[in-house]
């Protein structure tokens, strides 16, 4: 069914006036605007120290510059005291957040005493003036941090993740939960939605009979819906404000990115080609109905000039019918659009 080619197109490139700064983290916000955290050489040494032994030097705050926008319309936000080394970042219309993916210090938490102050925070929120206005604990092994348009925060997780989460009780037969003060260690939490105070609004429930949330391989945080393809079964999970709307069987295995148009009628899955040559991807376009995902076309992913990408994706962000990707150059984003 390899019957067409799916070409990326250039989306943005960081202006040359920032060439003297190092890209520390970058993403694409809900408006489709690039968000880039930059540091000078001195602060890069603090934010990304060379591994000269174990453990790393103690974490310490550093200064950075957040750039939102592209094409000569960039907004610059000086940020003092960024708290986390090797951060990931995203922004929305009212602020931004940085997160530390690995949070090994959570091992010191004592659930018997229930002292939440022992939980190390690893998500920090900021206003658009660069002032920190909050922080919270979000567990270990975060794969993706993504804002939605309403300003809530989605975190997806690797299969080695764990988090001390409040004990929850399902409300009837719905996807709504009440959370208590006691905490339990949850392995492979999969996907969680938080408000900016760090309160859980929705969390995945591991259930091998319906959705196995070992690893959230693909995440798409759109305007009205969020879509996920978790390992091991790779169903297409459709989530809205009330919780899971629909779980579709999906014949496309191991997809690393998914686009779904706003009508919810079409999707495109991006996965490594069978021969696993770095940079060689296959895109499968599908029709969505109330039942399973139905493939209708497939073909290789190409660069704008028609060649194969030179390496695997270094970063990817999906929102509704668009997938932004980066390769070796952290200053350039490319777009695949349904």
Secondary structure as GFF3:
##gff-version 3
##sequence-region A 1 338
A	DSSP	beta_strand	6	7	.	.	.	ID=ss1
A	DSSP	beta_strand	9	13	.	.	.	ID=ss2
A	DSSP	three_ten_helix	16	18	.	.	.	ID=ss3
A	DSSP	beta_strand	22	28	.	.	.	ID=ss4
A	DSSP	beta_strand	34	39	.	.	.	ID=ss5
A	DSSP	alpha_helix	41	47	.	.	.	ID=ss6
A	DSSP	beta_strand	62	68	.	.	.	ID=ss7
A	DSSP	beta_strand	75	82	.	.	.	ID=ss8
A	DSSP	beta_strand	87	92	.	.	.	ID=ss9
A	DSSP	beta_strand	95	100	.	.	.	ID=ss10
A	DSSP	three_ten_helix	104	108	.	.	.	ID=ss11
A	DSSP	three_ten_helix	116	118	.	.	.	ID=ss12
A	DSSP	beta_strand	123	126	.	.	.	ID=ss13
A	DSSP	beta_strand	132	136	.	.	.	ID=ss14
A	DSSP	beta_strand	140	147	.	.	.	ID=ss15
A	DSSP	beta_strand	153	170	.	.	.	ID=ss16
A	DSSP	beta_strand	177	187	.	.	.	ID=ss17
A	DSSP	beta_strand	191	194	.	.	.	ID=ss18
A	DSSP	beta_strand	200	203	.	.	.	ID=ss19
A	DSSP	beta_strand	215	221	.	.	.	ID=ss20
A	DSSP	beta_strand	226	231	.	.	.	ID=ss21
A	DSSP	beta_strand	236	240	.	.	.	ID=ss22
A	DSSP	beta_strand	243	248	.	.	.	ID=ss23
A	DSSP	beta_strand	257	260	.	.	.	ID=ss24
A	DSSP	beta_strand	266	272	.	.	.	ID=ss25
A	DSSP	beta_strand	281	287	.	.	.	ID=ss26
A	DSSP	beta_strand	294	302	.	.	.	ID=ss27
A	DSSP	beta_strand	315	319	.	.	.	ID=ss28
A	DSSP	beta_strand	322	326	.	.	.	ID=ss29
A	DSSP	beta_strand	332	337	.	.	.	ID=ss30
###
